[in-house]
Amino acid sequence: MRFGIRTLDELDVKGKTVLCRVDINQPVDRAKGTLKSVNRIRACVPTVRELSDKGAKVVLMAHQGSDIEYKNFYTTRPHARVLSELLGREVKWIDDVCGPAARAAIAALREGEVLLLDNVRFVAEEQTLFEMKLRLTHEQQAKTLLVEKLAPLGDLYVCDAFAAAHRDQPSLCGFEQVLPSAMGRLFEQEYCTVSGLMEAPKRPCVFVLGGAKISDAFQMMETVLSRNVADRILTGGLVANIFLIALGQQIGQGSYDFIAASNYTEFFEKAKAIYEAYGDRIVLPVDISWVKDGQRQEGKPGAIPADAAAVDVGSKTAALYRETIMSAKTVFVNGPMGVFEKAESELGTKAVWQALADTAGFVVLGGGDSITATEKYKLTEQMGYICTGGGALIRFLSGEELPVIRALRHGSGLPL
C-alpha cells in the first residue's frame, strides 16, 4: 500500500471484473463529433493496458462535460475510439450507464476485454447539483442507483481519476464502500508527485500562481506559505491584479470592473492580510501591460491609463520571473500570466513558460489553462510533470483531505 491505499501491485485481476473510474474529460468539437485534446485519455492508458494485459474484464466509467449545465454534457463515444487507437486494441462502447443494456454488456465481457460506458453524468446522482444539495455520505452513495446496479457485477474497483478526486459522487466514492479497491497507476503517480511537493520539495521552491481561479489560488497560497512549502510565490493574471489593487496600486478601471463583475472584491482584504504576513515571499509584477488601439503597452502599475485594464505582466517582470525560475530546484505552476490567447498579451506567459522549459529544476504544472499554454508553445515534453488535475490538485495543495482519497482508504481495507 501507499498512503494507506492499495496499488495495482496488490491485485490479482485475472478473470475478475474490474470497475475502473477514469477522468478522460476533454474539450469537444461538437460539430465534428471529435475531441480537441487527448491528454487525459493518454494518461490513463497505462492503467487500462495493465488491467487488460493481466486478464481483467475492464469496465470504464467516465464523465464528459461541465457538470453544472446539462447542455454541456456529451457522449463518451469518441473517447472509446481514441482509447482504442492508443491501446492498439478494441475498446467496446455502449450508450448506457447502468441500465439493462450496460449490465448485459458487462456480463458478456471476456478476459482482457475493455468496455467504456457512456457519460456517468447522464445519471442525475453524478451531477454537481445533486452532490452539493444532498451531500450524501459515502455510505449513502453506496445505495445510489449507479452503485447498486453495477457493484454486484464487479469484483474490484479501481480509481484512476485523480483529476476528479475532489468530487464527492457515487462513481468516485460509493463503490469503495462495497468493493475491494485500489488506485490506478496515474492516480498513484499524481498522488506521489504532489505529496512530495508538499512534504519535501527541493529548495528553493517557487510557486507560480496566475490565471483567473482566485478562490483556489488564495486558499492554496495560505497553506503553502504557512507551512513553509513555498520560498517564493510569483504572481500573475488575476491573482497579481487583486494584490496590486489591494495594496493601492492603480491598474485601470477595467481591471477593477472585471474583478467586481466576477464577485472577487472580497479577496482584496484577504490579499492584504496575506501580504502583510508573508510579503517577503510574495513577488508582484514590477510592470504590467495593457492594450491601446490593438497595440501592447507597458509601464509601472501606476502608469496605466485610468480607463484601461491590465492584461499581462510586463517584460521587466517576465525577465525577473525567469531569473527566479532558473535558480529554483522545484517549481509549481498553476495559471498563466495574462491573456495568453492573444498575441498582444501573451509575452509574459510565453516568457515564463520558456523559463519553465529551460530550468534544471523539477517543474510540476497543473490546471487547464496551464496545460493549454504548454501545448500552445509546444513545451509539453520539456516540463517535469504535468498533472491532469486542476481543482483536485489545488485542493490537495490547500491541505484538504480529498473525498476520493478517504473513500479509497476505506475500500483498501475490504478483504480481497
N, C-alpha and C positions, 0 to 999 in steps of 0.2 A: 504493500500500500504506500501511497504518497499523500501526505496531508490528511491521513485518515480515510482515503478513498481508494478503492480498488483500481488497478490498471488492467489493460488487456492481457498482460502477462499472467494474471492470476485466473483467467477464464479458460475453460475447456469448451469451445463453442461448436465443435464438430457435431453436426446433426441437430443443433439447437436453433430454435427460432429466436433471433435477437432483434428486439425493438430498439432502433437507434435514432435518437433525435439529433439532427444536424441543423446548422444555420447556413443556408445557401441562398438567403435573401439577396437579390441582385437588382440593379436598375434594369427596367424592361423597356424595350421598344415595342409598344403595343401595336403599332401599325404593321410591323413585320412579324410580330409574334416571336421575337428573339431577345436574348439577353445582351445588355450593353457591356457587361463585365462578367468574368467567370472566376474571379479571385477566390471567393469563398467556397465555390464548388471545388476548385483545385485543392484548396486547403484541407478539405475533408476526405480527399481520395485515399490517403494512406490508411485511415481507419476502415473505410469501406472495403478497400482491397484486402487488408489483413483479415477481416472477418470473413470475407468471401473465400479467400485462399485457404483458410483454416476449416472450411466446410460448413459455415453457418448459413442459415436461411435468413437473409438480411432484409429487414423491413425498415425503410427510411421514412421518418416523419420530419416535415419541414414547413415553414411558413413563407409566404411571399407577399410583400406589400405592407404599406402602413397599416397599423392596427388601430388607428383612431377613426379613419373614414373607410367604410366598407367599399366605396367605389375604387379604392386604391389596391384592393386585393387582386391577385392574379393566379392563374393556374401554375402548377409546378411541372407541366408537361415539357416545356423547353429545357428545364433543368435536367430532366431524365435523359434527353438527347445529348446534352453536353457531358453529363456524367458518364454516359455510355462511351463517348469518344475518349474521354480522359482515362477511363478504366481499361478500355480496349475489350470490353465485353458488354453484353446487353444488360441494360437496366430496365426492367419492366415498369410500366406506369399504369395507374388506374385512376379514373376520375371519381374517386370516392375516398373517404377518410376512415370512417369506422362503420359504415353500413354493411349490408349483406354482401355486396359485390367485393368490397375491400376484404372482408373476413374470408370469403371464399378464395380470393387470390392469395391471401397469406397462407391459408391451409394447404394450398396446392403447390407451394414453393418446394423446390428440391435443394439439396445441399449445394452451397456455393452461389445460388441464385440471389439476385438483388431486386427488390420491389420498392419503388418510390410511390407513396400515397400522395393524393392531391393536398392542396394547401390546408393545413390544420386549422387555419383561421376562418375557414368556411364553417367551422363548428363554433357556435356562439361563445362557448365557455373558454375558448382560446383567445378571445379578444380582450384588449386592454380595458375597455369599459366594464366588461364582466369582472375582470381581475380587480379593478380599482373600486368598483361599487360593492361587490360581495365580499372581497378579501377572505376567500376560503383558506382554511388551514390546509396543510399538506395532507392530513388525514381525510379532510372533506374532499380534496381534489381526487383522492383515490376512489371516490364514489361517483365521480362525474361520468357522463356518457362515454367519453373517449377512452378512459382508463378501464371502465367496466366492460366495454366491448372488445378492446384489444388485448388487455393484460392476460386473459385466460388463454390466448393463442401464443403467448410468448413464454420463453424460458428465462430470458435475461434481458436487462435493459442497459443500454449504453448511451451516455450523453456525450456528444462531441461538439456541443453548441456553446462554447464559452462566450461567444458574442451575445448570446441571449441569456446569460447566467443571472442577470439582474431581474429577469421576468419571473413572475410567480404564477405559472399557469400549468394546467394538468399534464401537458405533453413534456414539460420540463421538471415538474416537481411531484407529480402524482404517481407515476409508475414506480418510483423508488420506494414507495410505501408498501408495495406488494410483490415486487420482483427483485431478486439479487441484482445489484447494479455495479457499474464501473464507469470510469471516464475514458473517452477515446483518446487517440494519440494527439490530436490537435488541442483538445481541452487540456491534456496533461502538459503539453509544451507551453501553451499560453499561461497556464497557472504557474508553472515553474519559472517562467521568464518574469512575470510581473511580481511574483513573490520575491525573487532575487533582487529586483529593482527596489522593492520596499525595505527588505531586510539587510542587504549587504551590498549596496552599489559601490563600484569602484569610483574613487574621487579624483578630481572634482566631479560632482554630479549636477548636471544642468537640466532644468526643465524649460521647455519652450512652449508657452501657452498662448494661443491666439484663437482665431475663429469667433463664432457667434454664440456658442452654447455656454452662456455665462454662469448659470447656476452650477453646472458640473465643474467648470474651471475653478470657481471660487471655493467650492466645497473641497475639492482636491488640494487646492493651494494651501489652505489652512492646515490640512493634515500633513502634507509633506514638509511644510515649514516647521510646524510644532514638533514633529518627530525627528527633525534634523536630517531628513532624507535628501532634500534639495539644498545644494550650496548656493545656487543662483537660479532665479527664475527670470527668463527673458520674455517680455510681454509684447503682444502684437494684436491686431484685429480689434474686436470689441472689448476684449479684456484690457488692452492698453488704453483704449479710449475712455473707459469707465474710470480707470485710475487717474488719468490726466484731468478729467473733469472734476473728479472728487478732490483733487489736490489744487484746484483753482486755475488750471490751465485752460486757455481758450483754444478750442479745436473746431470752431464753426458751429453755427446754429443747426446745420444739417445733421451733425453728429449727435447733438443733444436730442433733436426731434426724433431721430431713429431710435435712440435708446428709450425715450419716453413712449413712443408708439409700441415698442416691444415690451412695455411694462418692466423695464430693467432699472428704473431710477432708484429702487430700493437698495441696489447694490452700491450706490455711492457711499453710504455710511459704512458698509462692510469693507469696501475698498480702503477707505480712510483708516479704519481700525487695523486692518491687516498691514497697511503701510507703516503705521505708527509702531507696530510691534516688530515688523520684520523688514523694514525699508532698506536695511543694509544689504539684503539679499535679493531684493526685487529691482530689476533693471527696466526702466521705462524708456520709450523712444526719445532720442535727443532731437530728432527731426521727424516730420511727418509729411505725407503727400496728399494733395487734393487735385482735382481736375478742373481746368478752366478752358472753355471753348474746345473741349476734346483733347487738351494737352496736359501732360503731367506737370505739376508744380510742386516744389519742395521748400520747406522752411522750418524754423523752430515752431513749436506749438502755438506760441503767441502771434506768429506772423500770418496764420491762415486767415483769409477773409471771413468776415462775420457770417456771410450767407453760404459759405462752403461747407464741405464735410470731409473729414479725414477718411481716406480710402486705402492707405498703405503706410508702412513705416518708410522713412526717408533713406537715402543712400548712405548717409553717415551712420545711421542706426544699423543698417544692414551690415556695414563693414565692422562695426563694434560687435554685433552678434556673431558674425563669422569668426572673429578672433576668439571670442569666448568659447564657441563650439569647438574650434580646432584644438583648444587646450584642455578640453574635457575628456574624462575617461568613460563617463556614462552620460547619455543624453536621452531624455524622454520628450517626445513631441506630440502635441495634440492641438491642432488648429493652425491655419495659415496666418500670415502677417497682414493680409488685407484681401481685397477683391482680386484674387489672382486669376480669375476667369477672363479679365480684360487686360489687354496689352498695356494700357496706360497706368495700371495699378498692380502689376504683378512683380515689379522689381524686387521688393522686399522678400516676398515668398520665394521667388526664384533664387535669390542670393543665399537665403538661409538654407534652402533645400540643397543647394550645391555644396554648402559647408557641411551639411549632414552626410552627404555622399563622400566628401573628401576627408572627414575627420578619421583619425585612427581609433577614436573612442567607440564604445558599443552603443548603437542607436536603437532605441525602441520607439516605434511610431504607431499611433493608433488614431482612430476616428475617420469617418467617411471622407471629409474634406481633405484631411491629411493624405489619405490614400489616393484620392483623386489628383491632388497636386503632384504626388510622387509619380503617378502614371503619366501625367501631362508632360513632366520634364524627363520622362524615361529614365528614372533613377531607381526603379524597384530593386534591381539586382545589387545595388550599392548600399542599400540600407541593411543594418544589422538584423533587425527583426520587425516585421510588420504584423501587428495584432489585428485579428479580424474584428475584435470587439470595439465598440465605441462607448455606449452607455455602461456596459458591464465593466469595461476597463477602468473608466473614470470612477465608478462607484467602488471598485476594488481598491483603487489607489486612495479613495477617500476614507478607507478604513471600515467600510461596511462588510458584514458577512452576507455574501450573495445567497439568495434563496436556493439556487440550484446546487451550490456547494453544500449547504446544510442538508438538502434532500439526498444528495449523493452519499454523504457520510452515513445517513440512515440506511440507505439501500445497500451500502457496502457491508453493513452489519448483518444483513439477512443471509441465511445459510445458502450455499450453492447446491 
